[in-house]
Amino acid sequence: MKVVKIIIIVIIATVAFYLLNQLLEPKYMTDLVEGSMISQYYEEAKNHEVIFVGDCEVYANISPMVLYEKQGITSYVRGSSQQMIWQSYYLLKETLQYEKPKVIVFNVNAMRYDKPVSEAYNRLTIDKMKWSKEKYDMIQASMLEEETFLSYVFPILRYHDRFDKLTQEDIDYLFQRKKNTYQGFLINKEVKPLEDMPNVKKLAKYQFADIDYDYLDKIQALCEENGIKLLLMKAPSVYPHWYDEYDAQIEAYAEKNQINFINFLDKVEEIGIDYSQDTYDRGLYLNLTGATKLSNYMATYLKQNYDLTDCRQNPEINAIYQEKLAQYAKDIM
């Protein structure tokens, strides 16, 4: 009888601990919605021929719905705010546990950073990953000195001080979360035009750090091992400034490794991007109209340069996407 009581107490304590973790961790449904994007991948059918990884420059600028509507390309954006290159690598490794795309597109803006920016950004990428060796490795590679591994295992250790900050959102989304992206694309219809070009500051150093090249090599090797084509891209964000010295390094790397690199800053006029209308934050990221233009261009580029399937000819896949496109059309109105 005593053993049974102990077991019951342990079960109750475990359930209570689980519920407290669920209650106290941020829900990312109405505030900082970027924190919910990583988890939404797991709910999708794994039939993507193209996977995008990178920071805000992918999830704000590339719409998989447009890629499908334009060329029948199935794709997903596994982007997150301030995603470091090592985080992109481990996300890709995790993705390959679920599916094998034909093309991986990596946004090279992360090459400018050689260390984590903040715990807050780490959390937006890591917290909603499912537990796996890749998540473990990502935590180890990303933690700042003041962070602890256990706080990622048990969110209550990090968010215990949210008791007096809980809102109705924490109750409404205790167990079930809503989707706020389309295949990882975050819609933004606001218009805040670029009025003046930001000043370009000279840097003391332009050379990318060894750690960035190490992880870029790992991404390239991961693609080669799995028969996947790697495409490097630079989104058309006017700041932070993308220096010619940065561009030259990526071009040299792409040529050496015989992979494609497309810098969309060089193709703004060809794409038709108008920074007085197509940005929601004065040129940092594109809004819906700008992302649609860029995605139309990307769809054509991918179709012309890679052996991709027009999945509009597949009745089963097309039925799924037509339903998504119908809802997408409503949401972008």
Sequence and secondary structure as in RCSB ss.txt:
>XXXX:A:sequence
MKVVKIIIIVIIATVAFYLLNQLLEPKYMTDLVEGSMISQYYEEAKNHEVIFVGDCEVYANISPMVLYEKQGITS
YVRGSSQQMIWQSYYLLKETLQYEKPKVIVFNVNAMRYDKPVSEAYNRLTIDKMKWSKEKYDMIQASMLEEETFL
SYVFPILRYHDRFDKLTQEDIDYLFQRKKNTYQGFLINKEVKPLEDMPNVKKLAKYQFADIDYDYLDKIQALCEE
NGIKLLLMKAPSVYPHWYDEYDAQIEAYAEKNQINFINFLDKVEEIGIDYSQDTYDRGLYLNLTGATKLSNYMAT
YLKQNYDLTDCRQNPEINAIYQEKLAQYAKDIM
>XXXX:A:secstr
 HHHHHHHHHHHHHHHHHHHHHHHS   SSSSGGGGHHHHGGGS S  SEEEEESHHHHTT  HHHHHHHH   E
EEEE TT  HHHHHHHHHHHTTT   SEEEEEGGGGG SS   HHHHHHHHTTS SSHHHHHHHHHH  TT  TH
HHH THHHHGGGGGG  HHHHHTSS     SBTTB          S       S  S  HHHHHHHHHHHHHHHH
TT EEEEEE    SS   HHHHHHHHHHHHHHT EEEEGGGGHHHHT  TTTSBSSTTSSB HHHHHHHHHHHHH
HHHHHS    GGG HHHHHHHHHHHHHHHHHT 
